[in-house]
């Protein structure tokens, strides 16, 4: 992962009025999966400060259409602007993107 993956994949934009919990971790997971699949930062055309600003405004990163339908849906579920709308980690384990990957690993 690129050296800026940390700041870009972590949603913890400084805001003393907000608390961060599992939903922020799910956002980070979505950005990390996006970066791993595309080999690009989640906001590739922006400076890291601009990316943090967009994250703070609740603007999810663009998800390339070249990814599989399951991958696009998995990432889009993770980076929903409203943290309350993001699935739990347990629910993501049942997502087709994860299930398909696990079946591939088991068949090796």
N, C-alpha and C positions, 0 to 999 in steps of 0.2 A: 504494500500500500504506500501511496505517496506520503511525503513528509507532512503535508498539510491535511491529511485525512483526519487527524484528531480534531482540530478546530472546526472543520467543515462537517464532520459526521456527528459531532456532539451538539445538541440543541441548546445547551445551557448558556444562552445569551444572558448576560448579567441583568437580572431584574429582581430586586430585593422583595417584590411583592408576590413573586411566584415561587412555588415549591416544585421540585422536580422529582419524579419517581419513575416507575416502570414505563410510563408512556414515552418519556424522554429516551429511555433505553431502546424502545421499539423504533423510534425515529432513527436513532443511531444505527440500529441493525439494518434498517432499510437503506440508509445511505452507504453503509459498508458493503452490503450485497450489491447495490448499484455500482459502486466503484470496482468491486471485484469482477463483475460481469462485463463492464465497459472498459476497464483499465483507465478510467478518467475520474477526476474529482466530480462530485455531485453537481457542482456549478462550474463547469470547465472554463467558461469565458469570463469569469468574474475574479476580481482580487478577493482575497480571503475576507477582508473587512466588508466588502459588498455582499459576499455570500452570507456572512453572519447577519447582516442587516435584513436580507431576504428571509432567512430562517426566522429571525425575530418577528417579522411581519406575517409569518405563517405561510410563506410561499414555498411549496414543495419543489424539489428539483425536477427537471424534465426527465421523463423516462423514455428512452429511445424505442421506437416502434420495431426495431430489429430484434429485440429480446422476445423470448417466448411469451405467449399469452399468460401462462402461469407466473413467470418471473415478473412481468409488468404488473399483474394484479397483486402479487405478494408485496412488491415494493410500494405500490400505491396505497395498499392497506397500512403499511408501516409509516408512511409520511403524510398521513391525513393531517390537515392543518389543525383541527381540533383534537387535542390529546385524548379527550374522552371518547372519540370515535375510533381510535386505534385499537386493534385487537390485543389481547393478552398474549404472552409468549406461549402459553398452553394452547390457545386457539391457533396460533401460527403453526404449531407442530402438526396440526391436522390439515394445513393448507396443501393443495395439490402440488405446488412447487416443491415443498419439503418432502411430501410423500413420494413423488416421482424420483427425487434425488435419492431418497433412502432405499427405494426398490432397486435402483441402479447399483448402489453400494453393496446391498445384500447379495446381488446376483454375481458379484465379482468373485 
